[in-house]
Amino acid sequence: MTKVKVCGITSRGDAVTALELGADALGFNFHPASPRFIRPGAAAAIIRRLPPFAVTVGVFVNLPAEEVALAAEASGVGVLQLHGDETPETCRALARWPLVKALRIGGEGVPGDLEAYPVGAFLLDARDEALYGGTGKTFDWTLARAVSRVRPVILAGGLRAENVSEAIRVARPYAVDVCSGVEAAPGVKDARALAQFMREVRDVRQSDHRP
């Protein structure tokens, strides 16, 4: 069944709402240039009050491994998502955490050296020259099929209730990642939009199990 990560969490209220609606993971963006930026200490205050089985993901962009480790420890996130141009060497330096490496997909397609990355999954997002994630843009979902032969795929980039079912059917990802598609404003989730998004994902899950 396709899992759901809700990214760009900045408040405990949104975190709790996402979990109550069925989210499998919550993303906290530690990239200072992001409109959804949250400090590690603020994320820690939210994470400490979450149910014990909630999966929490820290999103980092082009930081040295030492700084990523410090922020991960301070926040208490359980999974690291490297969303910039990080090398396999950086990933190896952070191997004590479960890792997700983002691939920013543009006209050039999928990079060819995926096996070099010691990560548990690849997150596919639309390339934007100004932003790392949360762009609201989509890309060619069929590209996910090739990546999924190497590692599990988390599909991101412009997902919302209106297109997530098609995205899942085309890409067959391990998980989907939603951010701007369920927001009232950057960093502020819209509970109704998120509920509709989760319904669409559930409908695909159920249709996959019908005879």
N, C-alpha and C positions, 0 to 999 in steps of 0.2 A: 504494500500500500504506500502511496506517495505521502511523504511526511511534509510538514510545513514549518518553516522558520519565519518568524516575524522580526524584521530588522528595524533598527533605528529607535529602539526603546529608550525613553528618557524619563519615564515616571513609573512608580510602582503601580498606579492605577491602570496604565496601559499594559503593563506586564501581567497583572492579574487577569485583566479582561482577555488578553490573548490566550492565556493558559486555559481559562474557563471555556473559551470558544473552541478549544481543541488544538492549539498550537503545540508543536513538539519541541520547539527551540526558540529562544529569544536572542536577538542580536543587539550588542551594545557597541556603538561606533566611537572608537578612540582616536579618530583622525581629526585633528583640530580644525581643518578647513571644511569639514562637513557641517551642514546646517543641523545635523542630528548628533553633533558631538556631545559626548558626556564624559566627565572626568572619571578616572578609575575609582576614586573615593565615593563619588555619587552613585556609580554603578554598584559598588559594594554594599551601600546602604539599601539598595533595592534587592540585590541578590540574597542578602542575609535573611530577608523576610519572605522569600519564595518557598514553595513546597520543596522538599528535599530531592525529588526526582526531576525537577525542572532542568533542562539542558540550557546552559548559558554560553554564548559565543562572543568573544571579543574580536572586533574588526580593527585591523591595523593596516597602515599604508606606508611602506618604505621606511620603516624605522629599523635601526640596528637591533639585532637579536637581543642584546642586553636590555635595551629599553622596552622591548616587547615583553620580555620576561618580568621585568619590574612591574609593569602595568598589569600584567596578567595576575601576578601574585597579589597586588594591591586590591584589585577588583574582585578576585575570586571566580573569574570565569573559568569554565571547564574545558572549552574548546577555543582554539585560535584560528581566526580566518585572516589570511594574509592577502590583502586586496590590491597590492601595488605591483611593483616589478621585482619582487623578491626572488632571489636565486635559490637553487636547490641547496646550496651551502647554508643559507639562512634557515631554511626549513630543517636541515639536519641539526643545527644549533638549538632548535626549539623542540626536539623530538620527545621531550618528556610530556608534552601536551598532545592530545589529538589535534591534527592539523587539517585545515581546508585551504587550498590555494585557489584564488580567483584567477580566471582567465578572461580578459577583456576582449570580446569578440568584435572585430570590425571587418572591413572588406577583404583583409588578407586571410580570413578563416582561422583555423585552429593551429596553434603552434605545434611543431613536430617533435619536441623533446620531452613529452609528458612523462615518460617512464623515469626520467632523471629525478623527479620530485618525490621525496619520501613522505607522501601525504595520504590521508585516508579518503579524500574526495576532492573533486574539482568543482568549483562554483563558476558557472558560465554567466557572464554579464555583458551588456552592450558597452562597447567602447565609446567613451566621450573624452575629448582632449582636455576638458576643464574639470571634470568630476570623476571621482572614483566611487562608483555605486550611487544608487538613489537617483538615477538619471531619468527614469520614466521611459526609457527607450527599449525597444525590443530588437531582436536579431533573428537570423535564420535558425529556427529551432531544430531543423534536421541535423545541424552540426553536432548536436548533443549525442547522437547515436555513436559517432566515431569515438568520442571521448569516453563514453560509458563502457567501451571495450577495454579501457585502460584502468579507470577508477569509477566509482559511483559518481553520478552527476547531480549537483544541486542547481536547478535552473532559476535564474534571476533575470532582471531586466524588463521593466515595464509591465510586470504582471499585475492583473487586477481581476475582479470578478468576471468581467466580460470576456476575458481571453484565457483564463487559466485552464479551463477544461480542454480547450483545443491545444494549448501548450503541452499539457500532460500527455494527451493522445499522440501528438507528433513526436515529442522528445523522449517520452517514457523515462523521466528522471527518477532518481532515488528520492529527491525532495524538491520542493519549490521554495523560493525565498521572496517574500513580499515586503515592500517598504513604502514607497510613495503612493502605490496603488490603493492603500487603505488609510490614507492620512487626511485629516482636516487641514493641517498645516505641517510644515517640516518638523518632525519630532513629536507630533501630536496625532495619535491614532483616532480614526473615526470608527466607533464600535459597530455601527450599522454596516459600513463598507466591509469591515473585517468579518463580520458575521456572514455576509453574503459570499465573500471570498471562500470562507471555510465550508459553506454549504456546497459551493461549486466543486471544491476538491472532494468532499464527501460523496457527491453524486458520481464522480468519476470512479472513486474507490468502489462504490456499490455496483456500478455497471460492470466493472472488471470481474466481479464475482457472480454475476448472473449467468445461468446456463444458456 
